Amino acid sequence: MIASIIMALFGRWLADAEGVIKDQWRWITATPVHLLGAVLAVSVALNLWQWHICAMRAREVDALTLERNGWRKAEEVTIQSNDKLTKALHEQNAAVEGLKADADKRVLAGQAALGAAKDRSAVREDLAARIDAQRASAGTGDNCRTSPAVMAAKGQL
């Protein structure tokens, strides 16, 4: 295209020159112009292609960024949800540990009371055995309740 413009401008002048010079001049002027036009056309095509590739990559990056941001928001919600659940779990575990401690205290108190009751039961059995022994030695059941040993045993209860 550029070559045709140059030829249109200088064509008459070139037509007046002799054939050899005219052919050489056309060859000398046409070749660089054609080469320059081809280089410009290739350069423009490559620039357009590069712009197209960059635009496509930018769209892909935008799409990936949106997707990543969506996942990041979902992760934040999940992390926040997990934090709330973890906090509630810790609170429940603390409450369970408190209940276990109270239960352990009650078990220990019950074991102590059971031990004291066993001791009292042993003392009562011992006193009952002594009373039965005194009744047998007294011979009658009427006087054994008022004997000094029975009265002393009752005082120990």
C-alpha positions in Angstrom: 0.0 0.0 0.0 2.8 2.4 0.9 4.7 1.3 -2.2 1.7 2.1 -4.4 1.5 5.6 -2.8 5.2 6.3 -3.5 4.8 4.9 -7.0 1.8 7.2 -7.6 3.8 10.2 -6.5 7.0 9.5 -8.3 5.7 7.2 -11.1 5.7 9.9 -13.8 9.1 11.1 -13.0 10.3 7.5 -13.0 8.6 6.9 -16.3 10.7 9.6 -18.0 13.9 8.0 -17.0 15.6 5.4 -19.0 14.5 1.7 -18.6 17.6 0.5 -16.7 17.6 3.3 -14.3 13.8 3.1 -14.0 14.0 -0.7 -13.2 16.8 -0.2 -10.8 15.0 2.7 -9.1 11.8 0.7 -8.8 13.8 -2.2 -7.4 15.7 0.0 -4.9 12.6 1.9 -3.7 10.1 -0.8 -3.9 11.9 -3.5 -1.9 12.5 -1.4 1.3 9.0 0.0 1.1 7.6 -3.5 0.8 9.8 -4.8 3.6 8.9 -1.8 5.8 5.2 -2.5 5.1 5.6 -6.1 5.9 7.5 -5.4 9.1 4.8 -2.9 10.1 2.0 -5.4 9.3 3.7 -8.2 11.3 4.4 -5.8 14.2 0.8 -4.6 14.3 -0.4 -8.2 14.1 1.9 -9.3 16.9 0.9 -6.4 19.0 -2.8 -7.2 18.5 -2.2 -10.8 19.3 -0.2 -9.9 22.4 -2.9 -7.5 23.5 -5.5 -10.3 22.9 -3.5 -12.8 25.0 -3.0 -10.2 27.7 -6.7 -9.4 27.8 -7.5 -13.1 28.0 -5.0 -13.6 30.8 -6.4 -10.6 32.6 -9.9 -12.1 32.3 -8.6 -15.4 33.6 -6.8 -13.7 36.5 -9.9 -11.7 37.3 -12.0 -14.9 37.3 -9.4 -16.8 39.5 -9.2 -13.8 41.8 -13.0 -13.7 42.2 -13.0 -17.5 42.8 -10.1 -17.3 45.2 -11.9 -14.4 47.1 -15.0 -16.5 47.2 -13.1 -19.4 48.7 -11.3 -17.1 51.1 -14.7 -15.8 52.3 -16.0 -19.3 52.6 -12.8 -20.3 54.6 -13.3 -17.2 56.9 -16.8 -18.2 57.6 -15.7 -21.8 58.2 -12.9 -20.6 60.5 -15.3 -18.3 62.4 -17.8 -21.2 62.7 -15.0 -23.5 63.9 -13.9 -20.8 66.4 -17.4 -20.6 67.8 -17.7 -24.4 68.0 -14.3 -24.7 69.5 -15.2 -22.1 72.2 -18.5 -23.8 72.9 -16.7 -27.2 73.1 -14.1 -25.7 75.6 -17.0 -24.3 77.7 -18.7 -27.7 77.7 -15.5 -29.5 78.6 -15.0 -27.1 81.5 -18.5 -27.7 82.7 -18.0 -31.4 82.5 -14.7 -31.2 84.4 -16.6 -29.2 87.1 -19.3 -31.8 87.3 -16.7 -34.6 87.5 -14.9 -32.7 90.4 -18.3 -32.3 92.2 -19.0 -36.0 91.6 -15.6 -37.0 92.9 -16.2 -34.9 96.1 -19.5 -36.6 96.6 -18.1 -40.0 96.1 -15.3 -39.3 98.6 -17.8 -37.9 101.1 -20.0 -41.0 100.6 -17.1 -43.3 101.1 -16.1 -41.5 104.3 -19.8 -41.7 105.5 -19.9 -45.4 104.7 -16.6 -46.0 106.6 -18.0 -44.1 109.6 -21.2 -46.1 109.4 -19.3 -49.4 109.2 -17.3 -48.3 112.3 -20.5 -47.4 114.1 -22.0 -50.7 113.0 -19.0 -52.6 114.4 -19.3 -50.7 117.7 -23.1 -51.5 117.8 -22.4 -55.2 117.1 -19.8 -55.2 119.8 -22.2 -53.6 122.3 -25.0 -56.0 121.3 -22.6 -58.9 121.8 -21.7 -57.6 125.3 -25.3 -57.1 126.2 -26.2 -60.6 125.1 -23.2 -61.9 127.1 -24.4 -60.1 130.2 -28.0 -61.3 129.8 -26.7 -64.8 129.6 -24.6 -64.4 132.7 -27.4 -62.7 134.6 -29.8 -65.5 134.0 -32.9 -63.4 133.8 -33.9 -61.0 131.1 -35.6 -58.5 133.6 -32.6 -57.4 135.5 -30.1 -57.2 132.6 -31.5 -53.8 131.4 -30.7 -52.2 134.7 -27.4 -53.7 135.4 -24.4 -51.4 135.6 -22.7 -52.9 132.6 -25.7 -52.5 130.4 -26.1 -48.9 131.6 -22.5 -48.2 130.7 -22.9 -49.8 127.3 -26.0 -47.6 126.6 -23.9 -44.6 127.5 -21.4 -45.5 124.8 -24.0 -45.6 122.1 
